[in-house]
């Protein structure tokens, strides 16, 4: 494909030539596996996550949906792109642009959410709520769709959908935006890691649990950094360094593009492996499928296991009660308890003090968790009338 000084091929069009047999199978199988994994994560997220207690799950759902759109619209149709009607080119590229950029943007929002969670834990639910995350979601999708409609309004179609070009004055800033969002996510993750690592108020066990909660964000950010950033940098080099446009450079860019596609397929797998709820749901549903298979084809019957719906319902109710108590404690910042003496103790003796006051079981568990995680200092203050 020839270009001149006023046009620059977009990333989808560096590979507008006829696909090899390996590339055909690569796109089809990547699209099928990625769609299956993303559908699984999306179903669990919509069906079993409590977005009121954990608003950040809405961001995970948005990331998953964006990757699912990429798998369905881009990967599965890539081998047949040359057969598309030219009228489909515009919505096709707008959809791909929106889904890819939205995935990176939601990763940035997820890192911002974790930064607020670890930096301002007592004010987290004041700053982050389900309604605010929903508003952010609508604004993000609407903004990216408008950007895509504007950018691809200037594209020139050379072949039926598999080769288009856009002025570099329009497309290169978008590519830089990709790079900036990925770098920003990586920097924020590094800051979160530094804050969690340098905290002196947490016991080793509490620190370990905190890093387990942060592992999903760290792994997703690092994986996106490794799989997406090299191709974007290679593309920018291709645009700003004409002498670099050699056959070796083109082959290297092609390899990094395949890695980018593979990264989208692996994203939902990272979600399943690193988040306990998704992992447990996959195990239970797999067990159910195996029971259904054996009862249908092997003649084995029986009611094995416990109802997943009942388990998750009880879990949601427990989380709601805990969240209500957390909100009450965070509103006051200091817990007032009857029949106790004002004192300050270490984290180890704080548990004994809480138990000695004979709090209800839920509040006692809550206070122990808050003190272990360093969210509340172990100060117990009594009302004056209780001293009589």
C-alpha positions as CSV (number, residue, x, y, z in Angstrom):
1,X,0.0,0.0,0.0
2,X,1.5,3.3,-1.1
3,X,1.2,6.4,1.1
4,X,2.2,10.0,0.7
5,X,3.2,12.8,3.0
6,X,-0.4,13.7,3.9
7,X,-1.7,10.2,4.8
8,X,-0.6,7.6,7.3
9,X,-1.9,4.1,7.5
10,X,-3.8,3.2,10.7
11,X,-2.7,0.2,12.8
12,X,-5.5,-1.9,11.3
13,X,-4.1,-1.4,7.8
14,X,-0.4,-2.2,8.2
15,X,-1.5,-5.7,7.6
16,X,-4.0,-5.2,4.8
17,X,-2.3,-7.9,2.6
18,X,-3.8,-11.3,2.0
19,X,-3.7,-13.3,5.2
20,X,-1.7,-16.5,5.4
21,X,-3.3,-19.8,6.6
22,X,-1.6,-19.3,10.0
23,X,-3.0,-15.8,10.4
24,X,-6.4,-16.9,9.4
25,X,-6.5,-19.6,12.1
26,X,-4.8,-17.2,14.6
27,X,-7.6,-14.6,14.3
28,X,-10.4,-17.1,14.3
29,X,-9.3,-19.1,17.3
30,X,-8.2,-16.0,19.2
31,X,-11.6,-14.5,18.5
32,X,-13.5,-17.6,19.6
33,X,-11.4,-18.2,22.8
34,X,-11.4,-14.5,23.7
35,X,-15.2,-14.2,23.2
36,X,-15.8,-17.3,25.4
37,X,-13.6,-16.1,28.2
38,X,-14.9,-12.5,28.1
39,X,-18.5,-13.7,28.0
40,X,-17.8,-15.9,31.1
41,X,-16.3,-13.0,33.0
42,X,-19.1,-10.6,31.9
43,X,-21.8,-13.1,32.9
44,X,-20.3,-13.6,36.4
45,X,-19.8,-9.8,36.8
46,X,-23.4,-9.0,35.9
47,X,-24.9,-11.9,37.8
48,X,-22.9,-12.3,41.0
49,X,-20.9,-9.1,41.8
50,X,-22.3,-6.5,44.3
51,X,-21.6,-3.2,42.5
52,X,-23.1,-1.3,45.4
53,X,-20.5,-2.6,47.9
54,X,-17.7,-2.7,45.3
55,X,-18.3,0.0,42.6
56,X,-15.0,-0.8,41.0
57,X,-16.6,-4.0,39.6
58,X,-18.4,-1.8,37.2
59,X,-15.1,-0.7,35.8
60,X,-14.0,-4.4,35.4
61,X,-17.3,-5.1,33.6
62,X,-16.7,-2.2,31.2
63,X,-13.2,-3.5,30.5
64,X,-14.5,-6.9,29.8
65,X,-17.3,-5.7,27.5
66,X,-14.8,-3.6,25.5
67,X,-12.5,-6.6,25.1
68,X,-15.5,-8.7,24.1
69,X,-16.5,-6.2,21.4
70,X,-12.9,-6.3,20.0
71,X,-13.0,-10.1,19.9
72,X,-16.4,-10.3,18.2
73,X,-16.1,-7.4,15.8
74,X,-12.4,-7.4,14.9
75,X,-10.8,-10.8,15.5
76,X,-13.6,-13.0,14.2
77,X,-14.2,-10.8,11.1
78,X,-10.6,-10.0,10.2
79,X,-10.2,-13.0,7.8
80,X,-13.3,-11.8,5.9
81,X,-12.6,-8.1,5.9
82,X,-12.0,-7.8,2.2
83,X,-15.5,-9.1,1.5
84,X,-17.2,-6.4,3.5
85,X,-19.4,-3.8,1.8
86,X,-17.8,-0.4,1.8
87,X,-20.8,1.0,3.7
88,X,-19.7,-1.1,6.7
89,X,-16.2,0.3,6.9
90,X,-17.1,3.5,8.8
91,X,-19.0,1.9,11.7
92,X,-16.6,-1.1,11.7
93,X,-13.5,1.1,12.4
94,X,-15.3,3.4,14.8
95,X,-16.4,0.4,16.8
96,X,-12.9,-1.1,16.9
97,X,-11.3,2.3,17.9
98,X,-13.9,2.8,20.7
99,X,-13.5,-0.6,22.2
100,X,-9.7,-0.7,22.2
101,X,-9.4,2.8,23.6
102,X,-12.1,2.2,26.2
103,X,-10.3,-0.9,27.5
104,X,-7.2,1.2,28.2
105,X,-9.2,4.1,29.7
106,X,-11.0,1.8,32.1
107,X,-7.7,0.3,33.2
108,X,-6.7,3.9,34.1
109,X,-9.9,4.3,36.0
110,X,-9.3,1.1,37.9
111,X,-5.8,2.2,39.0
112,X,-7.3,5.6,40.1
113,X,-9.9,3.7,42.1
114,X,-7.2,1.6,43.9
115,X,-5.1,4.7,44.5
116,X,-8.1,6.3,46.3
117,X,-8.8,3.1,48.2
118,X,-5.3,2.8,49.6
119,X,-4.5,6.5,50.1
120,X,-7.9,7.6,51.6
121,X,-9.5,4.4,52.9
122,X,-11.8,6.2,55.4
123,X,-13.2,8.5,52.7
124,X,-13.3,5.9,49.9
125,X,-17.1,5.3,49.9
126,X,-17.6,9.1,50.2
127,X,-15.6,9.7,47.0
128,X,-16.5,6.5,45.1
129,X,-20.0,5.4,44.7
130,X,-22.0,3.2,42.2
131,X,-23.8,6.2,40.8
132,X,-20.6,8.2,40.2
133,X,-18.9,5.2,38.5
134,X,-22.0,4.8,36.3
135,X,-21.8,8.5,35.3
136,X,-18.1,8.1,34.6
137,X,-18.9,5.0,32.4
138,X,-21.5,6.9,30.3
139,X,-19.2,9.9,29.8
140,X,-16.2,7.7,28.9
141,X,-18.2,5.7,26.2
142,X,-19.9,8.8,24.8
143,X,-16.6,10.7,24.6
144,X,-14.8,7.9,22.8
145,X,-17.7,7.2,20.4
146,X,-17.7,10.9,19.4
147,X,-13.9,10.9,19.0
148,X,-14.2,7.8,16.8
149,X,-17.0,9.3,14.6
150,X,-14.9,12.4,14.1
151,X,-11.5,10.7,13.4
152,X,-12.8,8.2,10.9
153,X,-14.9,10.7,9.1
154,X,-11.6,11.7,7.4
155,X,-10.5,8.2,6.4
156,X,-9.8,7.2,2.8
157,X,-10.9,3.7,1.7
158,X,-8.5,2.0,-0.8
159,X,-10.0,-1.5,-0.7
160,X,-13.3,-2.8,0.7
161,X,-12.5,-2.2,4.4
162,X,-9.1,-3.9,4.7
163,X,-7.1,-0.8,3.7
164,X,-7.9,2.7,4.8
165,X,-5.7,5.7,5.6
166,X,-6.1,8.8,7.8
167,X,-4.1,12.0,8.0
168,X,-1.2,11.7,10.5
169,X,-2.2,15.1,11.9
170,X,-5.4,13.4,13.1
171,X,-4.4,9.8,13.9
172,X,-1.0,10.2,15.5
173,X,-2.3,12.2,18.5
174,X,-4.7,9.3,19.1
175,X,-1.8,6.9,19.1
176,X,0.0,9.1,21.6
177,X,-3.1,9.1,23.7
178,X,-2.9,5.3,23.8
179,X,0.7,5.5,25.0
180,X,0.0,8.2,27.6
181,X,-2.9,6.2,29.2
182,X,-0.9,3.0,29.4
183,X,2.1,4.9,30.9
184,X,-0.2,6.7,33.4
185,X,-1.7,3.4,34.5
186,X,1.7,1.9,35.0
187,X,2.9,4.9,37.0
188,X,-0.1,4.9,39.2
189,X,0.3,1.2,39.9
190,X,3.9,1.8,40.9
191,X,2.8,4.6,43.3
192,X,0.2,2.2,44.8
193,X,2.8,-0.5,45.3
194,X,5.2,2.0,46.9
195,X,2.5,3.2,49.3
196,X,1.4,-0.3,50.3
197,X,5.1,-1.5,50.7
198,X,6.2,1.5,52.8
199,X,3.2,1.5,55.2
200,X,4.4,0.8,58.8
201,X,1.0,0.6,60.4
202,X,0.1,-2.9,59.1
203,X,1.1,-6.3,60.4
204,X,2.8,-8.7,57.9
205,X,-0.4,-10.7,57.6
206,X,-2.5,-7.6,56.9
207,X,0.0,-6.4,54.3
208,X,-0.1,-9.8,52.6
209,X,-3.9,-9.6,52.4
210,X,-3.7,-6.1,51.0
211,X,-1.3,-7.2,48.2
212,X,-3.7,-10.0,47.4
213,X,-6.4,-7.5,46.8
214,X,-4.1,-5.3,44.7
215,X,-2.7,-8.2,42.6
216,X,-5.5,-8.0,40.0
217,X,-4.7,-4.3,39.3
218,X,-0.9,-4.9,39.2
219,X,-1.1,-7.9,36.9
220,X,-3.6,-6.3,34.5
221,X,-1.6,-3.1,34.3
222,X,1.7,-5.0,33.8
223,X,0.2,-7.3,31.1
224,X,-1.3,-4.3,29.2
225,X,2.0,-2.5,29.5
226,X,3.9,-5.5,28.0
227,X,1.4,-6.4,25.3
228,X,0.1,-3.0,24.1
229,X,2.8,-0.5,24.6
230,X,5.6,-2.0,22.3
231,X,3.3,-2.0,19.3
232,X,2.1,1.5,19.8
233,X,5.7,2.7,20.2
234,X,6.7,0.8,17.0
235,X,3.9,2.4,15.2
236,X,5.0,5.9,16.3
237,X,8.5,5.1,15.2
238,X,7.2,4.0,11.9
239,X,5.5,7.4,11.5
240,X,8.3,9.7,12.7
241,X,11.3,7.7,11.4
242,X,11.0,7.1,7.6
243,X,14.6,5.5,7.4
244,X,13.4,2.9,10.0
245,X,10.8,1.5,7.6
246,X,12.7,-1.6,6.7
247,X,11.5,-5.1,6.1
248,X,12.9,-6.2,9.5
249,X,11.1,-3.3,11.2
250,X,7.8,-4.3,9.4
251,X,8.1,-7.9,10.6
252,X,8.9,-6.8,14.1
253,X,5.8,-4.5,14.1
254,X,3.7,-7.4,12.8
255,X,4.9,-9.6,15.7
256,X,4.1,-7.0,18.3
257,X,0.6,-6.6,16.7
258,X,0.0,-10.3,17.2
259,X,1.1,-10.0,20.8
260,X,-1.4,-7.1,21.2
261,X,-4.2,-9.3,19.9
262,X,-3.1,-12.2,22.2
263,X,-3.1,-9.8,25.2
264,X,-6.8,-9.1,24.7
265,X,-7.5,-12.8,24.8
266,X,-5.6,-13.3,28.0
267,X,-7.2,-10.3,29.8
268,X,-10.3,-12.2,31.0
269,X,-8.1,-15.1,32.1
270,X,-6.2,-12.8,34.4
271,X,-9.5,-11.6,35.9
272,X,-10.6,-15.2,36.6
273,X,-7.3,-16.2,38.1
274,X,-6.6,-13.2,40.3
275,X,-10.2,-12.5,41.6
276,X,-11.6,-15.0,44.1
277,X,-15.3,-14.5,43.2
278,X,-14.7,-15.1,39.5
279,X,-12.5,-18.1,40.3
280,X,-15.0,-19.7,42.6
281,X,-17.9,-19.1,40.2
282,X,-16.0,-20.7,37.3
283,X,-15.2,-23.7,39.5
284,X,-18.8,-24.1,40.6
285,X,-20.2,-23.7,37.1
286,X,-17.7,-26.1,35.7
287,X,-18.7,-28.6,38.3
288,X,-22.3,-28.2,37.4
289,X,-21.5,-28.7,33.7
290,X,-19.7,-31.9,34.5
291,X,-22.6,-33.1,36.6
292,X,-25.0,-32.3,33.7
293,X,-22.7,-34.0,31.2
294,X,-22.3,-37.2,33.3
295,X,-26.0,-37.4,34.1
296,X,-27.0,-36.9,30.4
297,X,-24.4,-39.1,28.7
298,X,-23.2,-41.5,31.5
299,X,-26.5,-42.1,33.3
300,X,-25.2,-40.7,36.6
301,X,-27.6,-38.6,38.7
302,X,-27.7,-36.9,42.1
303,X,-27.8,-33.6,43.8
304,X,-24.2,-32.8,44.5
305,X,-22.9,-29.6,45.8
306,X,-24.6,-26.6,47.3
307,X,-26.7,-24.1,45.3
308,X,-24.4,-21.3,43.9
309,X,-27.2,-18.8,44.1
310,X,-27.8,-19.5,47.8
311,X,-24.1,-19.2,48.6
312,X,-23.6,-15.9,46.8
313,X,-26.9,-14.5,48.2
314,X,-25.7,-15.2,51.7
315,X,-22.3,-13.7,50.8
316,X,-23.9,-10.5,49.5
317,X,-26.1,-10.1,52.6
318,X,-23.0,-10.5,54.8
319,X,-21.1,-7.9,52.7
320,X,-24.0,-5.5,52.9
321,X,-24.1,-5.7,56.7
322,X,-20.4,-5.3,57.0
323,X,-20.4,-2.3,54.5
324,X,-23.1,-0.6,56.6
325,X,-21.1,-1.0,59.8
326,X,-18.0,0.2,58.0
327,X,-19.8,3.3,56.8
328,X,-21.0,4.0,60.4
329,X,-17.5,3.7,61.8
330,X,-16.0,5.8,59.0
331,X,-18.5,8.6,59.6
332,X,-17.3,8.9,63.2
333,X,-13.7,8.0,62.7
334,X,-13.5,7.0,66.4
335,X,-15.6,4.1,67.8
336,X,-17.5,4.8,71.1
337,X,-18.1,1.8,73.3
338,X,-19.8,1.5,76.7
339,X,-18.2,0.1,79.9
340,X,-14.6,0.6,78.8
341,X,-11.7,2.7,79.7
342,X,-9.9,5.2,77.3
343,X,-6.6,3.7,76.4
344,X,-4.2,3.2,73.4
345,X,-2.7,-0.2,72.8
346,X,-0.8,-2.1,70.1
347,X,-2.6,-4.0,67.4
348,X,-2.1,-7.3,69.1
349,X,-3.7,-6.2,72.4
350,X,-6.5,-4.4,70.5
351,X,-8.2,-7.6,69.7
352,X,-8.4,-8.6,73.4
353,X,-9.8,-5.2,74.3
354,X,-12.5,-5.5,71.7
355,X,-13.5,-8.9,72.9
356,X,-13.5,-7.7,76.5
357,X,-16.1,-5.1,75.8
358,X,-18.5,-7.8,74.5
359,X,-19.5,-6.1,71.3
360,X,-21.9,-7.9,69.0
361,X,-20.1,-10.4,66.8
362,X,-20.3,-8.4,63.6
363,X,-18.9,-5.2,65.1
364,X,-16.1,-7.1,66.9
365,X,-15.1,-8.8,63.6
366,X,-15.3,-5.4,61.8
367,X,-13.1,-3.6,64.4
368,X,-10.5,-6.4,64.4
369,X,-10.3,-6.2,60.6
370,X,-10.0,-2.4,60.5
371,X,-7.2,-2.4,63.1
372,X,-5.3,-5.2,61.4
373,X,-5.4,-3.3,58.1
374,X,-4.3,-0.1,59.8
375,X,-7.5,1.8,58.8
376,X,-8.4,2.7,62.4
377,X,-6.1,3.3,65.3
378,X,-6.7,1.0,68.3
379,X,-8.3,3.7,70.5
380,X,-11.4,2.9,72.5
381,X,-13.3,5.9,73.9
382,X,-16.1,5.6,76.4
383,X,-19.0,7.8,77.1
384,X,-18.8,9.5,80.5
385,X,-22.2,8.3,81.8
386,X,-21.1,4.6,81.5
387,X,-18.5,5.2,84.3
388,X,-21.1,5.5,87.1
